[in-house]
Amino acid sequence: RSGLRDRNPAVSPGFCSTIVLNNPRRRNALSLPMLQCLRQDLLHDVKGRELRVIVIAAEGPVFCSGHDLKELSSEDDVKHHSQVFELCAEVMTLIQKIPVPVIAKVNGLATAAGCQLVASCDIAVASEKSQFATPGVNIGLFCSTPAVALGRSLPRKVALEMLFTGEPLSAQEALMHGLISKVVPEDKLEEETMKISHKICESSKSVLALGKATFYRQITQDLDTAYKMTTQVMVDNLTLRDGQEGIEAFIQKRKPVWSH
């Protein structure tokens, strides 16, 4: 199941919550119980004023191996299989719907739905030893749902090569193609992740929430529609208390005092 949610005192005045995939014996597979816990943890305190960032990390050498294949055997019925995939899709879309940034902290292998999880996060920081793959084709189960997140993060031909061959991308290749945000040495992974978290925590939660929701709305629209929608959002942003506070603070050459 997913694990700890830690208040980090170094990230203030808000806090960063860490969700740990904590079943290394099963390679942190996204079993039905793991997905249920992950959904619960993502929603915990998400509307609270103090929560500013969520980090998803993992115990063990594998970040996440994807679905638990024992749950997908013929011994379980179609209804159960549907429940697994539907909940997984719900969790992946939830990551982009919640009003705080979600960072994947990857230190190891992320495959299939585990790779989908990384691709679904807003930001992903990975150690140099990390790898990313969608090898379902090799066992007769094409990674069609991971392809949704992959196809929205990677160039089409890169995503399709991963999906057709199952061959992994190195951390540097994943960075080059846009699957992850940064690659750092393993001993710097925590430091770099918290550095990004700390910077996010300096901004207004209400402004970030508006910006995140707007980004995902506009990215699927044509250029004219996207500009029309975001133009109105910029106007709406100015009506927020923190929108005016930020501008006034800039003019007065002082640090803003956010109401969030």
N, C-alpha and C positions, 0 to 999 in steps of 0.2 A: 504494500500500500504506500501511498505517498506519506511523507514524514513531517519534519519539523517546519514550523513557521516562526522564524526568529526575528525579534525586534533588534535591529542593529543600532546601538547608540551612536556609532560614528556617522550614521545617516540621519540627520535631524534638520528641522524640527519634526518632519514626518518620519516614517520608518519603512524599511525594505523588508518584505516578507519573503522567506525562502521556503519553497516546497521541495522536498527531497524525495525522489523516487528511491524507495528503500527496500528493494527485493533483489539484491545482487545475485542470489542463488539462481533465480529465474531470469537473470539478465535484464532485470527491471522491465519485464514484459508488460504490455498494457492489457492485462487481464480485465475482466469485468469489474472485480473489486477494486483494482488499481484505478481504472477509469472513474468509477464512482467516487473514490476518495479524492482523485485529482479535481473532479468537478466541484466537490464540496469545498476543497481548500482554495480553489480559485475564487469562489464566491464569498468565502469567509471575510468579513470586514471590508469587502470591496467598496462599499459606499461610505465607509467611515472616513472621517476627515483626515486622519493621520496616515493611513496607508497610501503610499505614493508609488511604490514599485513592487513587482513580484518577480522573483528569480526562481527558475526551475532548474534544479541540479539533480545529481544522482550519486548513489553510493556504488563503488565497485568499478571495474575496468570497462563496463559497457554502460553507456548512458541510457540507452533503451533499445531493445531488440525488436520492438513492434508488438504485434498481437501475440497472445499466448496460443500457439498452434494446437495445444491440447483441447482448447475450447472450440476449435474449428473442425474437429474430427467429425466423422459421420455418426458418432455416437450421440452427438447433440443434434437437436432438430433445427429446422430452418428458422423457427421463431427465435431460438436462442442466438443463432448466428446473426440474425437481423438486429437483435438487441445490442450485440457487441458492436457492430459496425455503426449503428445509429447513434449510440452513446459516444463512440469515438468521434464521429462527425460533429456531434454537439459540443464536445470538449474543445475540438480544434477551432470551431467558429466562436466559441465562448471566449477564447484567448483574445481574439480580435475585437470582440464586442464589449468586454469589460473596460471601465473608464481609466484604468491605470496601465502604464507600459509593462510588458512582460518580457523578461530577458531569459534566454536559455544559456545556461553555463555548462558547456559540454566538455567533458574530459574522458574521451573514449569513443567507442563505436556507437553510431546511431543508424539503425537500419529500419526499412519499411515504415511502419507507423511511427517509429522512433525518429526517423528522418523527417516524417510529416510533422511531428511535434516541433522539431527545430525550425522547420520552414514556416510554421504557423506563428511562431513567436515574433514579437515586434523587433527584437534585437537578439543576436546570437553571438556569444563570445566563446571561442573554442581553443583548447590547447593544441599544440603542434602535433600531438600524437592522434588526435581525433580523426575519424573517418566517417563517411556518409554514403549509404547505399540503399537501393530499393531492389533487393534480390528475389522478390516473390516469384518472378518468372521462372526461376530455377527450380522451384518446388511446385509449379503448376498453379500458383495463385498470384495472378498479375496484380501489381500494386496500384490498383485503379483509384482508391481513395487517397493514398499518398500523392498520386499524380496531380490531384487538385491543388494541393499546397505547393508541390514542386513546380508545376507549370506556371504558377503565379510568382515564383521566386527566381527561377532560372530561365535562361534562353531556351526556347523550345527544343532545339536539337541537342542541347546538353541534357535536358530533362529526359528526352526520349532515349538517348543512349544509355542513361542510367536505368531506365525502366525496361529497355529491351535486353540489356546485357547483364544487369545485376552487379556490374563492376563498381567498386567504391571510388568516391572522390577523396583525395587527401584533403587535409584542412586548408592547405594553400590553394588547391584547385577550387574548393568550395568558396573560399574567399574571392578568388579571381572571378568566379561566375555569379557571385552575389547571394549565395545560399546563407552565408554567415557574415557577420559585421567585422570581426577582428580575429586574428590568430595571435596567440601569445605563448611563451614558454609555460609549461605546466605549473611551475612554481610562481608564476605571475597571474594565474587565472583568477584567483579570488580577488587579488588586488585590483585588477583591471575591471572586473565585473562590479566591484563596489565603487570604483571611481566613477563609472557611468551612472550607477544608482545614485550616488551622492549628488552628481550634477543634476539629474532629473529632479531630485528632492528639493532643489533650490527654486524650482519653478512652481507656479500656481497649479494646484490640482484641477481646478475648474477649467483653466485654459488648456491644460494638457488633455483633459477629457474631451473637450470640444475639438481640439486639433486631431486627436487620434480617430475619433468617430468620423470626422470630415475626410481624413485621408483615405480611409477604407471605403467611404461612399464614393468619392470622386474617382478613385483609381480604375473603376470598371466602366466609367462613363466616357462618352466622346468628348473631345476637347472643348467645344462650345458649351455643352451642358455642364462640364466640370467647372469651367470658369464662371458660368452664371451662378452655379450653386455656391462655389467658394467665395465669390464676391459678396453674396448675402451673408455668408458665415463671418467674413471679416467685419461687416457692419454689426452683426450680432455680437461678435467678440468685444467690440467697443462698448456695448451696453453692459457687459459684465463688470462687476465692481473691481475685479482684479485687472481687467483690461485698462480701465482708467487709472488705477493705482500704478501700474507699470509705466505708463506714459508720464504721469506726474513725477514719479521717482526719477525717471531718466532726465526729465527737464530740470529737476531740482538737484541733480547729481547726488542722489542718495540711494541706498538699497531699498527696494520695494518691501512693503509689509503686506504679505498676501493674506486674504481672508479665506481662500480656498473654497 
